[in-house]
Amino acid sequence: MQDGIVIGEGVVLDARPASFITRGMGAMLDFIVVGAVIMTTLIVGGVWFLERAALSEDIAWVVYVVATVVVMVGVPVTIETLSRGRSVGKLACGIRVVRDDGGPVRFRHALVRALVGVIELWLTFGGIAAITSLANAKGKRLGDIAAGTYAVRVRGGRPPSAPVVMPQALASWAHTADMRRLPDGLALAARQLLGRAARLAPESRARLADDLAGRIEPYVAPGPPPGTHPEAFLHAVLAERRERELGAGQRERKRAEEQAELLHRLPFAVADPPR
């Protein structure tokens, strides 16, 4: 069973980590495209500046140290901060760096990643980062662990699923049926089947729908009307679960608003004095 939050319709909300190969390709593209351009610009510009200014050897070392810091830290931090976690390589590979809670990375996250990356990416040619990513369940390198970030896929995911619609013939039955005992796992399996039903062979589609409807029916009382098509039964159950969960959420929000309003009133329901 896949981990995640299962809502009433049986949909799992998750952000899938990018694979090791995808992250490696993105890092390689970043190094080739961004690193080569920046290094060439800094070297050519530094040589031209030193020849024109006739600076001393000490000042020349300072210039190269500053250039190295800019390449290793300044540029990655700037790109990740402005692009919200999408460098050139990550954009090409369809991945993005996000926080552990799924939010966009900020300056401090990019800075920590870049500082740790000096050791695990530049000084070891990516060796430490590769070993750490392979050992981590989310493919994190040391910079991600320190910053609280990881790379997720933003392209190439699952195709959009077919919508769940309440069959009109089963609407009155579904509104009165008790389906509170239906496990989330079965609801998820039904949602996945309906989402890819159009891409299945007719024989496999009918067999899977009939099997899944038979597994769900014991958790629904009373059962569907005789002669109900298995897929129509699944649609009705998932659509009704979705509506009930939406209604429960709205009632809970309304009750919270009423309680918050009572907290702002004076004791014993005395009206607030006029201002």
Secondary structure by P-SEA (a helix, b strand, c coil): cccccccccccccccccccaaaaaaaaaaaaaaaaaaaaaaaaaaaaaaaaaacccaaaaaaaaaaaaaaaacaaaaaaaaaaccccaaaaaabbbbbccccccccaaaaaaaaaaaaaccccccaaaaaaaaaaccccccaaaaaacbbbbbcccccccccbbbbcccaaaaaaacccccccaaaaaaaaaaaaccccccaaaaaaaaaaaaaaacccccccccccccaaaaaaaaaaaaaaaaaaaaaaaaaaaaaaaaaaaccccccccccc
